[in-house]
Amino acid sequence: MELTERAKRIIIDSLCLAEDETLLVVTDDPTAEVGALFYRAAQELGRKALLMQMPELDVAGQEPPAAVAAAMCKADVALCPTAKSITHTNARIEAAAAGTRVVTMPGITLDMLREGASCADYTRVEKRTIRLTERLDCAKTARIEKDGHVLELSLDGRPGIPSPGVYRESGSSGNFPSGEAYIAPVEGAGGGSMIIDGSMVGIGKLDSPLTVTIENGHLVSMDGDDTGALDILFARPENGAVAELGIGTNDEAILSGIILEDEKLYGTVHIAFGTNTSFGGTNKADCHYDGIILQPTLYLDDELIIDKGVFVGE
């Protein structure tokens, strides 16, 4: 599908932008071409559209400029193709609270709109995502197993969050492309060790795995190549807190080193460190760094959900 037509399809089918609504496209210097694509597509559809471009942020999870945050609160839909993620920021939280549908696209490229997760059947992705979110929502514990490593987390009292790639309701938010169910584990609880072998924010696609050790819900060590790129995780205790457990639900997603798509990869699990105040947690940090675990085994309340990368019962 030609890119402008793909952008139009996303605006109508995923953003659900009505004729009387205003779309704000928030982009930055590295992703300006993608931002311009969606701005032009909205204009061709006869929709009201605005375009804001900012400098690239320093790290994922950093707050955007105040003028951008204010504009996000005034739009019906804010679409945010940016190099660094603003998904887990106060700007996103406050815009959603104001009723804006906020759809973030951290690290998006034009090639990602041509193939992979962007081309999925989102009716199927949405159903799978909602089902797994409901399971997370009622779970008290999670256990991830891989290659002899075990990581246990407490989920007690925390809400499951869907990111199905379709945003119809006022105040809804998530990524596009999408397909994940995720949750903020209880801070200060859980521990063990785990292999991250898909990709890692700050590094990209991994040539060799990282081994992380977690105690009382905090990262205490990380072994592997290129770990110097992850020094921010040890700069403050909050930066190394386990912030997220996520489950990928998009069967068209491709492992590329771009976390926006990698964390949606069907049958994977990801854990993140840093900020989680945007989805039910209490930890505010300087960053939000995700790591992808390929072919994991996942239990929720001792019920087998994923067996070495394969969803049980599907």
N, C-alpha and C positions, 0 to 999 in steps of 0.2 A: 504494500500500500504506500502511495506517495505520502511524504511526511506531512504536508499540510492537511491532507485528508485524515491521516492518523491523529493529528492534533485536534481536528474538528470532532472526530469520533470520541476522543477522550473527554473533550469539553462537554459533549452532550451526554454520553453514556456513563462516565465516571464522576465528573464534576456536577452533572445534572443541572447545568446552568440554564435558568429560564430566561425568556425573552426580556423580562422586566428587571433582571438582576445585573449587578455590576461585578465584573471580574477584575481583580487586582493581580497582576503578575509581578512578583518580587524576584529579581534575579541579581546576579553579581557579574563581575568582569569576566571570569572564566566561562560562565554558562550563559553569557549574553545572547548567543546565537539561539539557544533553546528558548530563552525567554521571549525573544523577538518572534520566534515561530508561533508560539501560543498567542501572543498579542495579535499577530496578523490573522491567525485562524479565527479568533473571536470576532475580529472586525468583519471578516468575510462572512461569518454567520449572522452578522447584523446585531451582535451583542455589544453592550457597553463594556469597554475594556480600558484599563490604565496600566502603565508599565513603570516600575521603579527599579533602578539599577544602583547597586552599592558596591563598594570594594569587597574583595574576598575576606571573609572572617579568618581569624587565626586558627581556631580549632572547632571541631564539632561540638555543638552545645553552647557556643558563645552567643550572647544576646546581640541581635541586630541593632542598628542605630535607632534612636527613639522615634525619629520621623517615620521609619518603616513600620515599627511596632504600632504607632498610632494609626497609620493608614490601614493596616491589617484589620483593625477593630471596626473600621467604617465600611468595609467591603462586604458584599454578600458571599463571595468566594475569594479566597486568597490562594493562588497557586504559586509555589515557591521553588523554582528550579535554581539551586545554589550549589556551589562547590562544597561548602561545609554545611553540615546539617543544622537547621534551626527547629527541628522537630521537638526537641526536649528543652525548650526555652520558655521563659515567662511570656515572651511576645506571642508565642503560639497558644499558650494557656489562656491569656487574657483575650485574645481575638476569638477563640472558641467560646469563652464565657460570654462574650458580647453577641454571640449568635453567628459569627462568621464560620463558614465551612473552610477549614484550612487543610490544604493538600500540599505536602512537602515532597520535594524531589532532589534530595541531596546527592551530588555526584552524577547527576543525569547527563547522558550524552545523546547526540542525535542517533548514533548506532543502536542505543538501547531502545529507541522508539521503533526501530526497523524490525527487531526480532527479540525473542526471549519473553520475559515476564509481561511486557507491555501488550503482547499479542495473545494473552491467555483468554480462555472462556471465563469471564468474571462472574457469570452466574454460578458456575461450578466452584470457583475459588471462594466466592462469598459463602456458599452453603458449608463448605468444609471449614472455613475460618470461624464461622459462628458456632459450629458444633464443638470445635476445640476450645473456643473461648468459654463456652458454657462449662466445659470440663475443668478448665483452669479456675474458673470462678468458684467452684465448690471444693477445690482441692486444698488440703492442708499441708501437704508435703510434695516435693519433687525429688527424684533421684535420677541422675544422668550417669550412664556407664559407657566406657569406651576403653578398649585396649588395657584392661586391668585397672583403670582409674575410675573412681567413684566420687561424685559431687552431690551432696545433699543440701537442699534448700527448704526453708519454711515459707509457705504461701498463705498461712492461716490468716483469714480476714481480709485478704487483698483481692481486689476485683480483677478478673480477666478482661483484657482489652482487645477488641477486634480491629484489624486493619485490612478490610476486605477489598479495597480498591474501588469502592462505590460509595459516594457521599451524597446522600439525599437530604438528611435531616439537619436543621439549624444547629450549629455548634459542633457538628461531627468533624473529625479530623483524622489524618493518617497520611501514609505515603502513597505515591503512585510512581512507578508500578508497585503493586502491593501483593499481599497474600501472607499474612502472619497473624497468629494469636499470641499475645504476650502479657506479661504480668510483672509487677515489682515485688520481688521477694522481700521478706521481712528483714530489716536492717539489723546487723549484729548477730544474725543467726545463720547456722549452716556452715559447712566446710567440707574439705576433701581436696582432691586434685583432679585435673581434667586436661585433656589434649584439645587444643584449638588447631585445626589442620586445614580449614578452608580458606578463610581470609581474616584479616584483622585491620580495623581502622588504624591508620597511622603507618601501616606497612603495605596493605593491599593483599593480593593473592599470595598465599604462602607456598614457598618452595620446600620448606621443611616445617614440621609442627612446632608449636609452642606448648610448653607444659606449665600450667598455672597451679599454684598451691594457695588455698583459701582457708583462713581460720576466722571463726566468729564473723563471717560475712564480709571479710576484707581480704584483698589480695596481699599476700606476704612475700611471694616470690614468683618470678616468671623466667623460665629457661628456654633458650632457643636463639636462632639467628635474628639479627636486627632489632633486638629488644631495646636498644638505645633510642629508637624512635618512639618508645612508649614510656619514656621517663616521666611524663606528666602524670601517669597513673600512681607514681610514688611520691609526687611533690607534696601532696596533702592527703591525710587519711580519707577525706571525703572522695577524692578522685579514684581511690582503689576499692571503694565499696561496691559489692555486687548489686547492680541496679536493676537488672532485667533478666528474665528467662523468656525466650521467644521460640516459637515453632513455625517453621516455614511451610506454607500451604499452596504455593503456586507451582504447578507441574510444568510450566513453560520456562521457569526461571533458569538462568545460565550462570555458573560460577565464573566471575570475570575479575574479581578483585575490587569491584565497586560495591560497597556494603548495601546500598539501596536495593540492589537486585539480589546479592548473595544471601542476605538474611531471609529472603522470601523463598529460597530453594526448597522444593518439596522434600519432606522427610528429614530436614536438618533441624538442629537446635542451635540457638545462639545464646550466649551470655554476654552481658554488657557491664561495664564499670563506670561509675560516676553518677550523674544526675538522674533522678527518677521522679522528681516532684510533679512532672507533667502527666503522670499516669498512675497516681495512687501511692507513691512512695514519699519519703520524708527527707531524702538526701539531696542536697544542692551542692554541686561540685563545679569544677572549671571545665568539665568535658563530659562526653558520653561516648565511650569506645566499645564497639561490639566485636565479638569474635565468633566465627562460625565453626561448628562441630559437625563434620561429615559422618554419615552413617552411624548416628548415636543410637543407644537404647535409652528410652525414657519411660519412667514410671511416675504416675501421679497417684498418691495414696496407695502405693504398692500395686496399682493396676497397670499392666503393660500397655503403653500407648504407641510407642514406636520400637520396633525390633530391628536393630542394625540398619536404620534408615527406611524401614518399611512400616507404614501405618497399619496397625492391627485392625482387622475387620473391614478393610476397604479394598 
